[in-house]
Amino acid sequence: QEATKYFNMVCLPDCNTHFGSVDKTSSAARSYTYTPANDSVLHDEWELLLGGDGTNPLLSAIKATIADQFTFEALPLSVCPYPAELCVPMPGIEFSDVGAGSDRCSFMLSEEVSGAIGSQAASALQGLGGTSIADAASSSSSFGQWVGDFQECIDSFIVTAVLSFVVGIVFMVLLRFFTGVCVWLAIFCTMLFFILGGAMSFVRSGQCADAGFLESGQQNAVAIVVTAQVAASNAVTGEERSEAMTGDGTDYRGVQSYTRDGRRCAAWDEQTKVARYKSAGYPDKGLELNYCRNPYNDSDMNKAATIWCITADAESVWGECLPVGVIQPECNGGYAVKSKTARDVLFYLSFVIWGLGLIWVIFICCMAGRIKLAIALNEVAAQFLATNPQTLLLPILQAVVGIVWTLLWMLAASFLLSQVPDSYTPTGYFATYAEAWGTVNPCAIWETGDHCVATPGKCTDKWPTGSVWKDDTCIEEILDGISVMKCWRCAPPRYIFDVRFAISFFVFLWNNAFIIALGQIIVAFAVCIWFFAREKAKTPVLLCSVKTIFRYHLGSVAFGSSIVALMQFIRYVMKYLEKQAQAQKNRFMTIVLEQVQCCLRCFEECIEFLNKNAYIQIALMGKNLCVSATKAFALIMNNALRFGTVAILGAIIHNIGFVCITAGTALVGYFLVRAMHEEVSPVMPVLVFVFMGYLVSRVFMTVFGLAVDTSLQCFLKTEAAKLQDTDFVPPSLKTFLDTHASKRKSETE
């Protein structure tokens, strides 16, 4: 790995470029004499040796040695277009290609050196030195192979791109029929999570060191079930027997009839596995029915440590028991969780989890009607997309316009960014790297003190920060009578941010927000037209929506998007100030600005949510943005539970859609690649198909989510209007309107 540290990487005609392959007669010869850097501790002594007057024979010999042994021949400038010190081939080193077609070289020892140190040592040194170069070439070759595999499968990619939309449409069609199943299954899985989570915490709190987790869980489950059975039996019969037990349990007279692992006990007088254990042989040990006991006489050699029974299971002869009501017995051999405090925390945590699960069940029962409404709204949205698949072209068109606009803006912004003035960074020299670059805070974020102070450098005291480089020519400065060599200088950054860029960036954010808002209001208007149409399959919703929006509501779209863009711009300004604080090594301001950005992001999300619902109100009522935003806010507040339920279930459906469409696209693409290109590895194509499937799923689920939100507001508007004729309402929602109408009629009567 040290090869890349001590060797200079330069560009040469080929790996075998050396003095033997260079025509010296046609190229200007160059040489390089080694000299320590000006700020090196050896520099002054080196200059002293070279500055002798020649009268001292020893100094003359040293100067001759330096001129002879420290002067190296460098490759001509026509071959190696770099300074002479970077073009000195190292003696005893040759180069060869890393691999066929590679543009990198790995060094190897020459034959003379190999003969001197031995072939084995030479091979070892070559392997150590060339590892990093070979690894880089290998990774580059692998990536190139992957790209080549994808290029060969470009026809499969095109077919899969078309089929991915088919997968999305099929998903939407199926979603109409399986939305309820998916939602209720998710609710059931959540409830199961609470049950299992509490059970795992409870079992772990009492798990013995010599027992496995599943074994302990089985014992706890058996104990709980038997305890419940006995409690129910006692409640019916009105009888209750003592489960008291002391010592080894010879005095136990309870009604436990199952072993720890859940095997049913056999009646003592009817079992034949161990014939001597009968009530007649142990008349005073209480061997009745199939209850667990610990029968033994004083003369018996085998005496159990606790109660047990002969099992009715053919695979087991006997098993130990626990008294009824003992769920977690004492562990004489120690616990799996050593700390008693940790066991107590797990024990009480299990009841907290079960309590949350109970609250979840109660919440679901109370919200059942709203959940059914949310399911119906998702079914309506799926029906809208299945009926109007052309709506899905809108987000694709948005993406294309957005990409083109972004590319054009980046072209203009790159010009503004690259205008770095000469005065941005100091042009002088600095004595140390720390003075030029600054110091690093050695403390963690929670530590304070004088030792936790970092100093900004002269080159890096503002953001974007410049870089630091060491000049070969230094300047000497006398400070307090001491000569100081200053060799460190500042390099300006490749870009800066100024007022011109800020204006351009705000325009960029505004245009992006406008494109997104325009798509939202067009889809919302299309859903509204479709929702209230009687002949839904024959209504040209998308074309009518585009015409109306462009004719009447572009001003509202521009105003709403400008508010979002302004919030985003302020947040990015805070990010800029945070970077400035980091450059100044100001930890306190960095943390404060990070928190401000977090708050601004939350506020921005609220604005975007309110804007989206305001656009739906514009589509419904045709009012301006301010009026529509006010109505949308009031509608959300008055129907908070409905909106919340739809949002939660919408997130579940969204995730299911992402997974199904992405997985379906990748699966279809995989089989296409295997069928059309058997010789190609499917790894890279499938990765591309996964990414493409995710993008397609985003297109579908974005339009689907907006259709759900719009359908909810359309439903609320229809409900509030108390219309007598509701035949236009989709069947999934009509039942809810009929139910509310029946309630109103009953109240009137």
ABEGO torsion letter per residue (X at the ends): XAAAAABBBBBBABAABBAAABBAAABBBBBBBBBBBAABAAAAAAAAAAABAGABAAAAAAAAAAAAAABBBBBBAAABBBBAAAABBBBGBBBBBABBGBABBBBBBBAAAAAAAEAAAAAAAAAAAAAAAAAAAAAAAAAAAAAAAAAAAAAAAAAAAAAAAAAAAAAAAAAAAAAAAAAAAAAAAAAAAAAAAAAAAAAAAABBAABBAAAAAAAAAAAAAAAAAAAAAAAAAGBBBBABBBEAGAABABABABBAAGBBBBBAAABAABAABBAAABAAAGBBEABBBBBBBAABABBBABBBBBBABAABABBBBBBBGBABBBBAAEBABABAAAAAAAAAAAAAAAAAAAAAAAAAAAAAAAAAAAAAAAAAAAAAAAABAAAAAAAAAAAAAAAAAAAAAAAAAAAAAABBBAAABBABBBABAAAAAEBBBABBAABBEAAABBBBBAAAABOBBBBBBBBABBBBBBBGGBBBBBABBBBBBABBBBAAAAAAAAAAAAAAAAAAAAAAAAAAAAAAAAAABABAAABBAAAAAAAAAAAAAAAAAAAAAAAAAAAAAAAAAAAAAAAAAAAAGBAAAAAAAAAAAAAAAAAAAAAAAAAAAAAAAAAAAGBBAAAAAAAAAAAAAAAAAAAAAAAAAAAAAAAAAAAAAAAAAAAAAAAAAAAABAABBAAAAAAAAAAAAAAAAAAAAAAAAAAAAAAAAAAAAAAAAGBABAAABBAAAAAAAAAAAAAAAAAAX
